[in-house]
Amino acid sequence: MDIVSVTADGFRNLAGTLRAAPGLNVLWGDNGQGKTNWLEAIYLLATTKSFRAHQSQDFIAFGATAAHLRAEIARRAAPVTLDLRLEAGRKALFVNGKRVALSEYLGRLAVFAYGREALGVICGEPSERRRFLDRGIVSLKPAYVQALADYNRALKQKNALLRAAAEQPARRGWLDSLEDWNARLVELGTRLHVERAQYAALLDARLDARLFSAERIATRYLSSLEADLPATAEAFRAAMMERLARRREAELAVGHALVGPHRDDLAILMDGRDVARFGSAGQQRSALLVLTLGQLALYRERCAEPPVFLLDDLDAELDAGRVAALLDYLQDKAQTFVTTTKPGLVRGPARRQALCAGRFIEAADSARDEPDKPFSGMEMPPCDMPRSWPPS
């Protein structure tokens, strides 16, 4: 699949249309001009989530009441148009002009992103790594998002019940329904565990650090129930039921659920050691890049079309050698969008577009350069619009 165009209206500081080429697309300009915002728009159109903000109102431009994003996508079977309309607290999803549910929308555009915001996968809380796994699974199985939503909804209901019982012990008669919620969580949690454990194993088999480091990167799914729990429904179901019975009083005492896949984690190892604890900043970035490319490779293996790859702030995240190795690796594997303040770092064929205050400067767009020749248009064209707000 290839993005043909992305149009933004009322989204952050963006206006107009990004017209993309197959292969490599370079968005360049000074800091604060909206380069990252365009990548965020693409990611949001693909996943309905941002790699930065979490509230719909955060996306809407100052003074606007709504935002609208549209992507025209070329696919082998037939072209697809995606529309995402955002208002405070609401999202409306459209495929080819028809409003659809989330499960029908997802899977139309597959995007994998690398940037400093994603480093939480390596160094952040376990919830960041669970989301990393869940996004990868959804890229292959869009229907998984419904199982995830159902589990979270049941967990919220159980927590409300436990919290009420903890605050008002005299009303523990309400707990007749606790077993019903536990049964629901066991059933839904079983699918989450199996899908995550299997995906982590598939991903681990496709990790190749040779492009970026000599160390071996590995992943292993860590169940909170017991070490090395098999990735089978039977094993998980039995373990969760046993643990729920054992931790019942503890859950009642603290007022929230202590058992289930919402407490699981993903081990990310470099030569057998936890990269978050023992890896340097450069090794952590390399590990994240290897993981992201592993997801991309797994998607390409399982799906008929190549995905889209986003790389934010190219010159800040990678040195020149890794930039060259990465872009060479991505040739014919994904349509790629990178942002940079230094377009001369990117050698070879690419569509380069300059940005000023969220808009593309048509006169600065260059044709695809000759292979192996550095880009010569290093000077930013005149930009009379404000450069300092909002940040890119």
N, C-alpha and C positions, 0 to 999 in steps of 0.2 A: 504494500500500500504506500501511497505517496500523498502528502498534503499538497494540494494545488494552491489554496489560498486560505487565509484566516482574516476575518473582518471583525473589528472591535468597535463598539459604540458605548460610551459611558463606563468603560472598564478601566479603572485606575487612571493613568494619564494617556491612554492609548486612543488613537483615532486613525481611521483609514484601513487599508488592507495590506497584509503581508502576502506577497506573491512568491511562492516557493518553487524551487527547482528540485528535480530528483537529485539524489546525491548530497553534496555538502552545501549548506547555507550558512553564511557568516553575517551576523548582525553586529555592527560595530558603531562606536561613537563614544563620546565622553561619558563619565560616570553621571548617573542621574537622568539619563535620557529615555529610559524605559526598556532597555534591552531585556532585562530579567522579566519584566512585565509581559513581554510577548511570549517568552517561554512558559510563563505561568499560565497564560491564556491557552496555549496549546495543551498543556498538561491538564488544565481544568476541563477543556472540551473532551479530552480522552477519558478522564477518570471521574469527573464531577467534583474532584477534590483539588486543593492547592498544596504545593510543597512549602508554602509559607503560612498564610492566614487560615483561619478556621471558620470565620463567620462571613456570611454573604455580604453584609454591609461593608466589610473591609475592602471588597472588590470594587464597590461603586464609586465613581468619580465624585469629587467634591462638588456639591451643588446639584448632582443628578439624583433621580429617584430610582433608577433601574439601570442595569447593564445588559448588553446583548453581545454574545460571541457567536460567530458562525464559521464553520470549516467546510471547505469543499475538498473531498477526498477521492482520489482515483484508486479504485480497487479492480482486481482482475475480473470479478464477476460483473460488477456494475458500479458506477460512481455513487457516492453517498454524500449527503449533506447533513451535517450536525448543527443544531442550534441549541444554545444554552442561554436562558433568560433568567436574570438574577434580580430579585428584589430583597429588601431586608427580611431575612429569615425564610426566604422561599427560593426554590429553583424550579424552573420548568424545562423539560427535556424534549427535544423534537428530533426525529429522524425522517429525512426527506419531507419535511413539512408537517408530519403527523406527531402529535404529542404521544409520548410513550412512557412506560414505567422504567425505573432504573435498570432492572434486570434485562430489559429489551434494548436499552440504550448502550450499556457497557459491551465492550468487545468490538465495536465498530471501528475504533481507532486505538491501536496499541502503542503506548509511549513508555519509554524508560528514561529516567533522568538522573544526572549526576551533577552535584554541586555542593557547596558548603552547607546548605540547609539540610542535606541528607546525611550529614556526618553523625546525626543522632542515632542512625542505625548501628554505628560502630560504638559510639561513646555514650549514648543516651540510655534511657530507661528501657526495661524489657518490652514495654508497650510499643516502642519505636520498631523493635525487631519483629514483633508480632505483626505490626502493620506492613512491614516490608514483605513478610511471607504472604500475608493476605492479599496484598496488591499483586504479587506474582501469581497466586492461584487464580484470582479473578481474571487476569489477562488470558489464562488458558480456559477457565470455566466460569463465565460470567454469572451463572446461576448460584455460585458459591456465595455471592454477596447476600442472597436472601437467607441462607443458613446462618451467616454471621449476624445479620440484623435480628433474626429470630432468637439466637442465643443471647445477644445483648439485651433484648427486650425481656426475656425470661429472667435473666440475671438481675435486671433492674427491679422487677416485681418481687423476686425473692429477697433482695436487699431491703426493699421497703417493708416487707413482712418482718424480717429479722430486726430491723431498726425499731419498728413499733413494739415488738415483743421485748426488746432490750429496755426501751423507755417506760413500758407499762407492763411489768411482769405479771400483774393480775389478769392480763388478757391473753395469756398463753394458750387459751382455748382456740385462738385464731390459728394456731399452728397445725391444726388438722390438715390445712392445705399445703403445709411445707413439703410433705412427701410428694404431692403432685408436682410442685415446682422442681423438686429434686429429680423426679423421673423425667421431666421435660428437659432439664439441663443435661442429664446423662445422655439422652438421645441426641440432642443437638451437639453437645460437647464431643461426643464420639466422632461425629463427622468432622468437626474442626480439627481434632487431634490427628485423625487419619490423614486428612488432606495436607495439613501442615507438615507432619512427619515425612510423608511421601515426597512432598515438594522439596523439603530440605535435603533429602537424600538425592533426588534427581539433580538439584542445583549443585550439590557438592561434587557430583561426578563431572560437572561441566565447568569447573573453576580452573582457570589457567593463568597463573601469575607470571609466566615467562616474559610477557610483554613489558612488565613494569617492575618486577623484582625477582630475586632468586628464591624467596621464601615460598613455601607451600601454604596456600590458603585453604582452609577446610571449614565446613559448617556441620553442626549436629543439633538436632532439635532436642530441647531439654524439657521433659514433662515435669510439672511440679508434683505429680503423684508419686513417681518413683524413678530412679535412674534406669536408663536403658529400657524403658517401657516399649514393647514391640508396637509397630505401627499397624496394629490390627484392631478391628472394632471389638472383638471379643475381649482382648486383653485390657483395652482401655475401659470398657464398660464395667468389667469386674473390679478393676482397680478403683474407679471413681465411686462406685456404689459402696465399696468397703471403706474408703476414706470419708465419704459423707456420713456414714454411720458413726465412725470414730470421732469426727470433728463436730458433731451436732452441738454439743454443749458449748464448745469454744465459739462456734458461729453465733449462738444465742447470746453469749456473753459480750462479744464485740459488736454485734449488730450488723454484720455484713458477711457475705460468702467468702469462705477461705479455701474452697475446693473447686477446681475446674481449669480448663485450658486458658482462661483469662489471666492465669498466673504463670503461664509457661514462658519459656525464653528460647533464644537461638544462640548457641555458642559459635563464635567466630574466632577461629584460631589461625595463627601464623606459626608454622613449624611447631605445632602442638601447644602453643602458649596463647593465652587470651590477648588478642591484639589491642583491646582497649586498655589493658593494664600495662602491657610490656612493649607495645609498638610505639615507635616515634610518630610524630604528626605526619610525616611523609609516608610511613608504612601504613598508617590508618587510612590515609587518602587512597593509597594503592589498593588496600584491601577492599574498600568500598567500590572502587572502580572495577576490580576483578569480580565482585559480587554482582554488580549491575550488568556487566558484560556477560556473566554467567546466566542471568535472567534472560537477557537478549538472545543468547545462544539456545536456551531451552525453548523460548517462544518460537524461534525460527525452525527448530526441529519439529515442534508439535503442530505448527500452523502453516498455512499455505503461502502466506505473504510476509515479507520482511516488515519489522516494526519501525517506529520513529525513535531516534535517540536525541536527547537534549543534554547539552553540556554548557553550564553557566559559568561565566567569568574564566574563560580559558587560560588567560595569562596569569591569573592569580592562583589557580588550582594546580597547574601542571607545568613542569619545565619543558624546554623546547624539545628535548629528546622524547619525552613521553607524549607530547602533543603529536609529533610526527608518527610515532608508533601507533598511537590510538587512531588517528585519522586514516592511516594506511590500513589498519585492521578493519575499520568500519566500512571501507569501500565495498560496495555490492552486498553489504549485510544490513544496512539500515539507511533510511533518509535521515540526515543529521543536521541539527541546528546548533550552532555555537555562538556565544556572545563574547566580545572582547573589546578592549580599548586599543588593541594593537593588531590590526588586521594583517600586518606584515609577518606575524608569526605563522600564518596559515599559508602553506605553499601548495601549488598545484591547482587543479580545476575546482572552482567554487563560485557560487553566486553570492556576491558581497553587497550588502545594503547598509547604508549609513542612516543613523537615527538622530532626530532632534526633537526633544520634548514629546516623545511617544509616536512621532510621525516619521515615515520614511522620506528621505530626500531623493526624489526621483533622479535628479541630475547626478547624484553620486553613485547610483547603481552601476556596477561594472559587469561587463560580460564575463563569461568563464575564462579565466586566464590560462595561458599555455602551461602544460604540465611542467613541474620542477622550476618554475620561475616565481620568485617572490613577488607578492603584490606591491605595486609601486605607489598606489594612491594612498599615501600615509597621512595626508593632511585632511583634517576634518573640514568639510565644507562650512561656509558661514551659517551660524545658527543664532538667529536673533530672538528665539523664544527662550523662556526661563529654563535654566539648566539644573536648578538646585532642588526642585520639588515637583512630584514626589520622587523618592529615590528609586533607582532601577533595581 
